[in-house]
Amino acid sequence: MTSRLRIIVTGLVAQHPLLGGVTWDYLQYVLGFARLGHDVYYFEDSGQWPYTTDGGASGNEWIARDCTPNVDHLAKVMARFGLSGRWAYRFPIKPRWFGLSGRERRAVIESADLLINVSGTLRRPADYRRVKRLVYIDSDPVFTQVKLVLPRGQLKFRKRVNAHDVYFSFGEAFSPAVPATGHRWRPTRQPIVLSEWRPSAAPGEAFTTVMSWTSYPPLRYGGQNFGQKDVELRRFLELPARVRPTVLEIALNRTQHIDWEVEPRAHRPAMARVRAHDQPLGSC
């Protein structure tokens, strides 16, 4: 490192207060840059309503009208890693800011060398143009590129992406089937602060992963459907049988896909063990 930069990282830590994986998605950028010696701040200005942790009074009210638990979660996470006074959260329903004062936020924005918009979580990146350089991190490769070229309904998305100066993607090697968007997508990977991953028990027998089935319907482009795990996992049905005696294990919530719930018994021996979790995974 040749110089100390002032960096703003965006994310969704407060929006999902009980999802540890979501917290780490963004926190590891903040921690990583801070431990490299940079002057780092975390801003959450997504425009997305935060979630409740229990469904509210009816058990089915998932939009948090009171963001106190969400802000408390974010404040505790930042304090845990010595980042108190280095975060700002905008509650979109009021709207109202928490954390840094308006004067402090403006001072950070006007003096920042770099803003890293992780997963495109920033609501209006053009509002942050006073930062010297805006970086877009695409964590949803192919879906991002297809949405950028669809002829209808994606103009706002393209405008948000175009507001940046540099573009990175978790897609390390795009195939010719991925449409060109007019952006130079540099490959990158999710950073991991290894010093924070300290197992409390000996490794188990299985190789594990945590996943969800789907977040939105498949996209269609060039005569091809681009689906998520609810579609793509069928391509890997034979994998567990090929790697025996190694055990593969998936942790996920209920599938809510009838065709998976009643998958023919003949396929089951070849499938990985699935462990269902009805409750959100604990946060960091």
Secondary structure, 3 states (H helix, E strand, C coil): CCCCCEEEEECCCCCCCCCHHHHHHHHHHHHHHHHCCCEEEEEECCCCCCECCCCCCCCCCCECCCCHHHHHHHHHHHHHCCCCCCEEEEECCCCEEEECCHHHHHHHHHHCCEEEEECCCCCCHHHHCCCCCEEEEECCCCHHHHHHHCCCCCHHHHHHHHCCCEEEECCCCCCCCCCCCCCCEEECCCCCCHHHCCCCCCCCCEEEEECCCCCCCCEEECCEEECCHHHHHHHHCCHHHHCCCCEEEEEECCCCCHHHHCCCHHHHHHCCEEEECCCCCCCC
